[in-house]
Amino acid sequence: MSSATIQRDVACVKVDSLLWLTVGYSDGMSPFRAALFFAGALSFLSACGDASSSQTSHPRSGGATDAAAHVAANAPRSEAAGDNSAVSPAESSVVPADLGPVHQLVVRDLDGNPFPLSRLAGRPMIIEIWATWCGPCRKNRATVHELLPTMPKRLAIVGISVDTGANLVKGFLKSNPANEFEFMATPEFMEFVSARNPSPSIPKTMYVDSKGRVADLSEGTQSAKWLAAMAKNLR
């Protein structure tokens, strides 16, 4: 709503309120009662104006999931400030229109370098949103790795961690098998996920086709049967 519309509506409220209040006034009132009446009317209208202004001066703030807020709090300074200086010219160029929404996202590798998911265009993806401290996440990763020999070779298995730092992921991978791609979540990636599933729970598994479109976003551990079917049918 524009400020002009708000001012017009407030003015209408004031006029209507004044007409309503003057119904109680009569010529038979004593001067003293009349003065008290109109003083009260002016005070009421002034309060209406203040209340209308306060309702339009504070925009509603959107909520964020715990994981999304955590990733935003731990984002590198340049990214949090909207500074793309850390991204190379090739990576900061406009993404071609034929790429899907997932391809337009940027995550970070375990060394902190930006990685546009457009680099995986043409390959379907199973993206695991996880953390090293999450028991169900570990179980989900184990199921995926058991199925790897039967999955199509063109399918990219991508782990995107919401841990506090990449060192935790590096430590985990010293004693556990790694996916083909291991990344750290960025605020923009978590906003994308939260827009489709606002629950703060992990693991989440995002199934993405080769055009960068989300085929499914599932929450919780995935059954081997479901994972195998999705891996086979993603195009």
N, C-alpha and C positions, 0 to 999 in steps of 0.2 A: 504494500500500500504506500502511495507517495505521501510526502509531508503535506502537500497541498490538500489531499483528500482527508488526512487526519485533522488538519486545522479546520477544514470545512465541517467535518463531523462534530468536532468539539464545539464549534460555534453554534451548530444546530442544537446540541445538548444544552448549551447555555441559554439560548433563546427559549427553548421549550420549558426549561426549568424556571426561567423568569416568569413566563406566562402562567405556569402552574402555581408559583408562589404568590403572584399578585391576585389570584382568586381569593386568597384569605384576607386581602386588604379591603377595607371599606371606608367610605367618606366619614362614617360616624366615629372612627377611631379618634382618640385624643391625640394631640401632637406627640406626647411622650410615647404612647404605644406605637404610633406610626413610625417614629424614628427607630424604636427597637426592632420593629418588623423589617424595615428595609436594611438595617445594619445586619440582621441575620441573613437576609436574602443575599446581600453582597458577599458575606463570608462564605456562604454555601457555594456560590458560583465560583469564587476564587479557589475553593478546595477542589471543585470539579476540574478546573483548568490544570491544577498541579497534578491530580491523579492521572489525567489523560496524558500529560507530558511524560510521567514516569513509566507508563506502560509502553511507550514507543522508543525510549532511549536506551533500553537494555536488550540487545539481541539474545535470542535463545542459544545457549551453547550446546553443541552435540556431544553425546557421550562416546567414550571409546572403550573397547574391550581391554581387559587387563594386559593381554599380550601386546595389543596395539600400542597402549600407553607406555608399556615397558620398552618396546622397540624404539618409540619416538624419543623417550628419555635418554636412551643410550646411542642415539644416532650421532654420527660425526658432526662437528660444528657446522661445516660448510653445507651439509645436506639439510640440517635443521633450519638453517637460515635461507634455504632456497638458492644456495650458491652452487652453480654447476662447474666451477673452475676445475674441480678434480676429474671431470669427465673429458675425455679426448674429443676433438672436433667431430670425428666420425660417429661417436656415441651420442653426442648432443644434437645431431642433425634430426630433422623431422622424420618420424617413422612413416614408411610408405602406407598409403591408405588401405592396401589390400592385406595388411597384417591385422591380426585379431587383437582384442583387448589385453590378453596376457602378454603378448609380444611387446606391448608398449610399456611394460613395467621394467624397472631396474632394481636388481638386488646387488649384494656385494659378495665377493669371493672371500675366502678365509684369510686373505692378506689385506682386506679392506678396499680392494679395487672394485669400481662399479662394473657390473655385468648386465648389459641389456638382454632380456630374455628373447629379444628379436634374433639373437644369434642362434637360437634353437628353432627358428621358423622352418617349417617343412617336416618337423619331427613331432609326433604325438608325445605327450609327457604325462607321467604320473609324478605329481609334486607332493612330497610329504612335508607337512608343517609340523615341526616337532621341537623337542628340547632334550638335552642329555639327561636331565633329572626326571624325566617323565617315563614311568614304567610302561604304560600302554604304548607310548611312542616307540620304545625299544622293541616291544613285541611286534608292532606293525612293521618296523624295518626288517626284523628277522623273517617275517612272512614273505615280504617282497624279495628278499635275497634267496629264499628257498625256491621261489618261482622263477628266478632270473633265467635259468637254462631253457625254460619253455616259453619265454616271452619273445616277441618279435624284436629283431636286432635294431630296427629303426626307432624303437621306443626309448625315450630318454627318461631315466629315473633320476629325479631331482630332489635333494633334501634341502629344505630351507629352515634354518634354525632360528628360534626366538630366544636363544640363550643370551646371557649378559655380555658375552664376549666370544670371539672366535677361538681363543685358546682352550675354552672348554670343549669345543667341538674337535679341535685338533687332538686334545688329550683322549677323548672318547674313541677317535678313529685309530689310535695306536693299538687298541686291543679289540676293535670291532671292524667289520667290513664296511668299506665306504661305498656310497652310491657313485654313479658315473659323474654326477655333479653335486657338490656340496656348497651351499651358500648361506649367508646371513640375511635375515629379513630386514627390509627397510620400512620406514613409516608408510610410504606410498603402497608398498606391497600389502601391508597389514590393513590399510584402509580399503584396498580392493577386496580382500578376503572378508573383512567385517561388513562390507556393504552387502555381501551375499549370505553371510552367516555371522551374526553379531555375537554369538556365544563365545566366551573367552576360553572354552575348553580346547585342549589338544589331546591326541593328535587330530589333525584334519588332513584329508587326502583330496587333492584337486586333480581331476582327470581332464586333460586338455587335448584337443585335437590338433592336427598339424597346421591348422589355420589360426591357432591361438585362441580358440573359443572354448569356454568352460563347458564340458559335457556333464560334469557332476562335481559337487563339493560335498564330501561325506565327512561326518564327525565320528570319532571313536576308532577302535581297531577294525580293520577290514578282514573279512573272511578270505581264505585262499581262493575259494570258488569265485567270489565276486571280483577279486583282483585279477584273476586269470581271465575272466570274461571281459572285463573292461580293457585289459591289455590287448586282447585279441581283437576287440571291436573298434578301438580308437583308430580313426583314419586321419 
